[in-house]
């Protein structure tokens, strides 16, 4: 009995839900069988674990029917009835949480009943309250525009019985516009989901039908024209749709810096209409879009920090429970370190160190301290801290090993440097699928830094100039660590 589907269902419910289920089981509307109530009370007494040895069929029967002999057939039917009631309870709870669905169900009922006055007043009330749930974490623009389309669908069907088409023109336009907006935003969002999966499975973008459809719509100019036409009637709807359109273009496998900047501008333009959790999600996707760009490392680092700072200023950087994603913390510290921004790292640690999850806080804080020391020029201390980190976040291993190579370069320990490079290359090769978008860049980093170290030991001006040209192209001109190091080598070699 302890492993029965009935007890698994009950165990899945929280204390508040069990209390509501207590009333639900006793409601004559949902249950008229006293045996079901008795069984529920007996089982509920064993919450929340539902793992007592006394949860045996015969023991339970004896508790609820002490004067009757055990009857397996009757007991089985009571268990079945209670299970069905709990399933119905869970379904109704889910439907009750879906406010949009309940609103539409009401409109559909009023439409079918033919109550013109009541339908009109309910419709207008729902339209006025459309934006009242923007702050709810479950809110999405996909749901919002789908609901508006379905509301105007009911209205068009209802008005068609009473009003001439000439008086319904604006409602018909809204019906079509909201339908298309909902489909496009849903498609852009689905593209993002598929794109993430493509990255995980290394699937070419061209193999996905959705991509082909969106490419045709974009290439024909339809989406641009539709965004503009929507703007004639609603600047809000147009700016929201455009933000998702620019998101799609920026997240494509072959996106450009122009796409990235357009997405960034679109977010800022739509910002007044975006609830915090949606704004946060779009900013995160903007950060993710940097990965697809064929630009130098300095561009990526600088823009990542700028976007993160915008999130911080907009108060959407940490989750509602006050926690910060580990990956955001690690990447921010790494990029600030690459730009040698010691003070920025220090301020960031002070502001967000306490927002880290308990199980990863110690490792992440050590990593941040190691990078602060590195950016400050205290390489021995940085190496000491870096070597004590026990990462429980897999990508952290990647960053730790990368920092270790730069530290041995700065300290001048060539033997340890070569061993560290060798270990890093093995790590990248063993996890090539995970780092496929970074693999070539990191291989280039390894080969260049080896050549740079050898230049420190034996200077060659022609070789130094070759390396400088590659570094400027792939890593940046003067702010990133690699660019500063080759500049130092050239300066020392010429004296």
Secondary structure, 3 states (H helix, E strand, C coil): CCCCHHHHHHHCCCHHHHHHHHHHHHCCCCCCCHHHHHHHHHHHCCCCCCCCCCCCHHHHHHHHCCCCCCCHHHHHHHHHHHHHHHHHHHHHHHHHHCHHHHHHHHHHHHHHHCCHHHHHHHHHHHHHCCCCCCCCCCCCHHHHHHHHHHHHHHHHHHHCCCCCHHHCHHHHHHHHHHHHHHHHHHHHHHHHHHHHHHHHHCCCHHHCHHHHHHHHHHHCCHHHHHHHHHHCCCHHHHHHHHHHHHHHHHHCCCCCHHHHHHHHHHHHHHHHHCCHHHHHHHHHHHHHHHHHCCCCHHHHHHHHHHHHHHHHHCCCCCCCCCCCCHHHHHHHHHHHHHCCCHHHHHHHHHHHHHHCCHHHHHHHHHHHHHHHHHHHCCHHHHHHHHCCCCCCCHHHHHHHHHHHHHHHHHHCCHHHHHHHHHHHHHHHHHCCCCCHHHHHHHHHHHHHHHHHHHHHHCCCHHHHHHHHHHHHHHCCCCCCHHHHHHHHHHHHHHC
